[in-house]
């Protein structure tokens, strides 16, 4: 039926009062965006008369689609019906096994693929052309031609169930959401210092002891002193439950990769079997987060234990990979262990880093003998990379570059773009997170192939993965909030073509996709209607520019007034003020959170600023001007665009006025989150122009935020201000990051 005829048909039904209910076509807003799609002016009517045709190879995919249609409408499509047709066609000439062609015209929907993988992804696109739910007995589907295939072979999502445990039902729901996004790999993080989550029948104490901790840290690690809830916590998955998940994932074309950490993050296992550690001492399953010194000792009994564990793991997981961790393994126990030191000499190793490489290589050989390959975090590069290992690069992209140049496969998952446990909004009311700042737009901007790689080297990049670590994610609802919609953005990064991507166009489709998440009761974070602002300096003075990612209306008010003004152009700023703004729909209904920004107009705002060292690239979103732009950073965390972070450097800041100015006081503040290796400096020094006199102020780093205020200048006339901020130095023993140089995080420098 042509679309013009269809409209006439609807009119006839209306005039004669026909009782048939019809769901009108859904406008194509497919995520991830297909490589090629063309809307055609035809309509396919899905009803109880529609038949479905498929080969046995595609039967599971066809059954999946039939079941889905039943869940959203009162329609039963089967092979016996005699109306229009949905046809699954096998075409072995299609090169990409995950690629597909989808054609929808008046009489037939044709899905062409090399096999079930491509057919399944075609179905996911088709599902997004159906209504979310309907009581209609006929569904109109927009005519379209799609040719599509993924850019990367590895499209992953990770879930840490060791810090906090999640039910089998939630794991299935997570897999369903991954399938909708055409993600094909579930990285299941099963073992940690805080809990062992997989049943190993040969070692029952892993279930009895390692799976449970006595209590759990309350609040953030940086909160001092640490407090605990006093409640026993834990759980584990039986092998039967794991098989159930494997089957469920396979039906959705998802491979499950288990992670069994070694040699570090193993305190829970050592708590169950103390002989696995270097000291042999009895220890407890960890009750707080971080990195722990008790790691597997490379003894023969440890290797036998791990081989036994691997024997049971490989029988459960049919995929080609076993993830062995390899990250954050302190070497203190090894340094003080006679066995370890003798082993280093015996094997002709250089140091403890090469001992870790020996450990990983030995386990890799055993895993290879079982027909599997290993994946490890990029620390496995230290001391020499195991021969057949795939590297998961999380500390930036340098690990990926190094591994690819050595012709090892790599998966990109840098904390800067792929750690979904980081904050996603700078709103004060965001739920507690580990730290960092990763908004949706930054995820969407991610390019998995590092620019340093040649075209040949880039072929070793398998894809990318979003990571969801759960130190601060205690419930399924919060896991959804942190993962979505950032996982939606990542799905398009790893599936769709790089060229032609526009964030504004993605946001438009995401608004429609969010309605599907609403129907599924997914507790996603909706920051699409948040307001962002920036203070700009112009020839005529200061002005504040408001923006939102959508085309909807922004209204604002100044100081204590309500949203009484529609925003049309930047707001002139002549004095310190508070701006309150929000996004509104056409019906004057507020969407999203209220944005509030305090602007502190001071003498430094229009000055010139220079730094002796650049901030770390991960904590430099606002650039050096963030230190004198009149806006203070977030009171609860350091990852927004106003805080600047420096890794181990002494910092010297030079602020110069165009002409001499009277200065009476200088104030700033430092973040002091010791759990994140961040320490306020012990003092700062201020020097004016080229004078020898130095003004100094010691800090009192007893709180999370450490203010510093110097006000002894007496309206001194100066043109240049130099502020010296010595690094705290090495982190003390017993603290997170002990022995490393501390980070320094600096907020606004207010000059009065």
Residue, then its C-alpha position, 0 to 999 in steps of 0.5 A: x500500500x502506498x502511503x497516499x492510499x494508506x491515508x485515504x484508507x484511514x479516513x474511510x475507517x474513521x468515517x465509517x467508525x471501524x473498530x480496528x485499532x491501528x498504530x501509525x508508523x514510527x519515525x526512524x530514529x535508530x541507535x546505533x545509527x546505521x551506515x546507510x538508510x533510506x526511507x521509502x514512501x511505503x507502509x508495511x502492516x504488521x498484523x495477525x495475518x502476517x507470516x514469518x519465514x526462516x531457515x533453521x539456522x535463524x530459528x532462534x532469532x525469528x523466535x526472539x522477534x515473535x516473542x518481542x511482538x507479543x510483548x508490545x502488541x496483541x499480534x501473533x505472527x507465525x509460519x501458518x499465516x497467509x498475509x504479508x510476510x517477514x522473510x529471513x534470507x541467508x546470503x553467505x556472500x555478505x562479508x561481515x557476519x554481523x552485517x545485515x540488509x533490512x528492506x521494508x516495503x508494502x508487502x514484505x520485510x526482508x532481512x538478509x544476513x550471513x547468519x544469525x548474528x546479522x539477522x539478530x542486529x537487523x531485528x534490533x533495528x526493526x524493533x526500533x521501528x515499532x511502537x514502544x507498546x500498543x493495544x492495536x491489532x495492526x502496526x504500521x511500519x515505515x518503509x525503509x532500506x538499510x545496509x549496515x555492519x559494525x565498525x568494530x568487532x568488540x563492543x563491550x560493557x563491563x559490570x563489577x559484581x564483586x564490590x556490590x553483588x547483583x541478582x541474576x534477574x538484573x544481569x539478564x536485564x543488563x544483557x537485554x539493554x546491551x542487545x538493544x544497543x547491538x553490544x556483543x560482549x559482556x565483561x563479568x568482573x567476578x573476583x576482587x578483594x571485597x568478594x569472590x562471586x563464582x562457585x568453584x566446587x573444588x574450593x568450597x571456602x571460596x563460597x563460605x568465606x571469600x564470598x562474604x565480607x564482615x561489613x562495608x565502608x559507608x560514604x566515600x573513601x575520602x571521608x575521614x575517619x572511615x565508617x562502616x555499616x557493621x553488616x555482613x554482605x556478599x553472595x555468589x553465583x552457582x555454576x548452574x546460574x552462570x550457565x543460565x546467564x551464558x545461555x541467555x546471553x548467547x540468545x542475544x548474540x552476546x559473549x560473556x568474558x569472565x574476569x578472574x583477577x591475578x596476581x592482585x585484587x586477590x585478598x578475598x581468595x587469600x582470606x579463604x586460603x591463607x597459603x595463597x599469600x606470601x605471609x601465610x597470615x590469616x586476613x579478612x575479606x576487604x571491607x573498604x575500597x582501594x589497592x591492597x598489599x596481599x596478593x597471590x604469592x607465585x608458589x607452586x601451590x598458588x599456581x595449582x590453585x589457579x589452574x584448578x580454578x581455570x579448569x572449572x571456569x573454562x568449562x562454564x564459559x564457551x568464549x575464547x577469552x578469559x580476563x585475568x586482570x593483572x592490574x594494581x598489584x603492589x609488590x611489597x609482599x614480593x619484595x619481602x618474600x624469600x621465595x619470591x626473591x629466590x624465584x627472581x634469581x632462579x628465573x633470571x628476572x630483573x625485578x618484581x615487575x618481571x616476576x609479574x610478567x613471569x606469573x602472567x605468562x605462566x598462567x597464559x600458557x595454561x589458559x592457552x592449553x585449554x583452548x582459550x586466550x587471555x585479556x589483561x589490563x594494561x599493567x600486564x605490559x610491565x616487565x614484558x607482555x605475555x606472548x598471546x595476550x590481548x591488552x585492555x587499555x584503561x590508563x589512557x591510550x598509551x597501553x593500547x599504542x604500545x601493545x598494537x605496535x607489538x602486534x597484540x590485539x587491544x581493547x580501548x577502555x580509558x578512564x577518560x571516556x569509558x569509566x561509567x562510575x564517574x560523575x556525569x553531571x556537575x550538578x550538586x545533587x548527583x548521587x555519590x560516585x568514585x570521582x572524575x567527570x564523564x558527561x555524555x557528550x565526551x563519551x560520544x566524542x571518543x575515538x577508539x583508534x589512537x591517532x599515534x597508530x599507523x593504518x596497519x597498527x590500527x587493525x589490532x584495535x578490536x574495539x572499546x568497552x564501557x566499565x561499570x565499577x561498583x564501589x559506590x553503586x549499591x543497587x540495580x537502580x543506581x547501576x542503570x543510572x550510571x550506565x545509561x545513557x552513556x552506554x547508548x553513546x558508546x554503542x554508536x562509537x563502536x558500531x557506526x561510521x566515524x564520519x558524519x557523526x553529530x552530537x546534536x543529531x544523536x541527542x535528537x534520536x536519544x530523546x526518542x530512545x529514552x522513551x523506550x527506556x521509560x517503557x522498560x522502567x530503566x532508571x537512566x540519567x536524563x541530563x539532556x535538559x540541563x543548562x551549561x554556562x560559561x563566563x566570557x570576556x569581551x571588549x565591552x566587558x563580561x557576559x555569561x552564555x547559557x546553552x543546552x544540548x536541545x533546541x528547547x527554551x531556556x529561562x533564567x533569573x538573577x539573584x533571588x528572582x524566578x525564571x522570569x526571562x527567556x534567554x536569547x543572548x549572553x547576559x551582561x555581568x557587571x558585579x557578583x551575582x547568582x544566575x538561576x536557569x532551566x529548560x522549559x518545553x512549549x507548555x512552560x513545563x520545566x524539564x530537568x534540573x535547575x541550574x545555579x551559578x555564582x559568579x564572583x567578580x574579582x580583579x583577576x578575571x580579565x588578567x593574563x595567566x601562565x603556568x610553569x607546567x600544564x595541568x594533567x590532560x584528564x583534569x584540564x577541562x577548563x584550561x588555565x583560565x579556569x583559575x581566574x574566571x570568577x567561578x568556583x569548582x564543585x564543593x563535593x568533587x574535583x572532576x569538573x571543569x573548574x578544578x585543575x589537577x597536577x600530578x606530582x608537580x610543583x606549580x608556579x602560577x603567574x598572573x599579570x594585569x594590563x596595568x598596575x592594580x591595587x591588591x589587598x587579598x588573594x584566596x584560593x582552595x585545594x582539594x584534599x581527597x587522600x583516598x584519590x592520592x590528592x593532597x593539599x600543599x603544606x603551604x603556598x607562597x606569593x611574590x609581587x612583581x620582581x620584589x624579593x619579599x615573599x608572603x607565605x601561608x601554611x595550610x591546615x589540611x584536616x578537611x576535604x576542602x582546604x582554603x588559603x587566604x592571604x590578606x596582609x597586602x594593604x592595597x599594594x599596587x602590583x602588576x604581576x603576581x607569582x604564586x608558588x604551590x609546592x607539591x605535597x611530596x610522596x604519599x606516606x606509607x599506609x595510605x592509598x598510593x603510598x610512595x607516589x607523588x601526590x596530586x594537587x588540585x587547585x580551585x579559583x584564585x580570587x584577587x580582591 
